[in-house]
């Protein structure tokens, strides 16, 4: 596994001003999986798309998966999306941002530190899938 991908995603989140969703997509851009324009697509997905539902780190990973494996490409995006969510749930039990961050103020340092776990897990899972599927793109 490429530790650089994971380190980049975490660094993007902690030090470069990217949201959780943007951090994952920006790491994929850095690894040449996706074009830079995809980062702006990820912007609206942080904080559960403003509603607290789906974790933004998951959404970022799904954006990259869809870009690489969606319709008229490998057509494996849905299968890989399901695999990603199952792996994430093995670690964190749920995918809802609100549940993952229960009791933490949205703008607090504690929440940021807590969310690093979701960014890191998402980067690990996504990188594993992308590395395995690389030859199919």
N, C-alpha and C positions, 0 to 999 in steps of 0.2 A: 504494500500500500504506500501511496505517496504522502508522507507526512507533511510535505511542503504545502499541499492543497489544504490540509486541515489547519496548519499554522497560519496560512494566509487568510483563511476565513475568520479565524479567531482574531488575528491582528486587525483585519478590516473592521471587525465589530468593536474591539476594545480601543483601537488607536487611530483609526482613519476616518471616523465619522459616518460609517455606513450603518444602516439598520440591520436587523437580523436577516431579513430576506435579501437585501442588497449585498450583504457580506458573503453569502453563499454564491450568488450570481457573479460577484466580482472575483471570487476565487476561481470560478469556472472560466471567466474571461482570462484571468492571469495564466491559467493552465491551457489556454487555447481550445477550450471546449465550446465557447460561445462568443459572440461579438459584443463589444463594449456597449452597444445600444441596448442590450438586454438588461443592463443595470437599472435604467430608468423604468423599465417595465416592472421591476421588483419593488420599486419605491412604495407603491400603494398597498403592498402586502404585509408590511410590518405591523406589529401589534394586533394581529388577527384581523387585518384589513380594516382597522379602525373599530371593529365590533368586538374584538376579543375572541373570535372563533378560532380559526386555524392558525397555528403557530407560524409566524413569518419565516422562520428558518426552513420549515417544511415546504412552505409555498415557494421559496426561492429554489429549493432543490427540484420541486415539481416543474417550475418554469424551465430550468435547464434540461430536465428529462424530456419535457414536451418539445423543446426546441430541437433536441438531438434525435428523438425517437417518435415524434408525432406523425400525424397524417402525411402521407406521401413521402415518408422517410422510411424508417424501419417498421412503423405501425406497432411498436412495442411499448409506447408511452404508458398506456393504462396498466399493462402487466407490471412494468417497472415501478409505476406509481404505487400500486398495491404492495409490491415487495418492500418499497421504501417505508411505507406507513407501518407495515407489520414489524419491520426491524426497529423503527422508532418506538413503537408501542412496547416492544420487549424491554426497552431501556426505561422509558418514561411513563408507560401505562396509558397515557392519553395524548391527543394531538391538539387539544383546545388551548390556546394561549391563556385564556382566562383561568382555566384549571391549572395549567402549568405554573402560573405566576400568582396564584391565590394568596392574598394577604400582603402583596408587595405593591407599593406605590409605583405607578407607571414610570415616573421620572427619577426614581431613587437609584442610588449606587448599588443597593442590595439587589434590586431587580436586574440591573445590568450584569452584575456578577453572576446572578442565577441564570440569566438567559445565555451566558457563555456556554453553559452545559448543552443547551439545545442547538446552538450554532455548531459546537464541536461535534455532537452526535450526528447532526444532519450532514456535516462535511464528511465525516468518516463513512457514513452509510452511502451518501451520494458518490464519493470517490470510489468506493468499492464497486458499486454498480457500474460507473462510467469506465473504470479500468477493465472490468470484465467484458463490457459491451463494446469497447473501443473498436474492435475489428469488424463489428456489424454496422458501423455508421458509414 
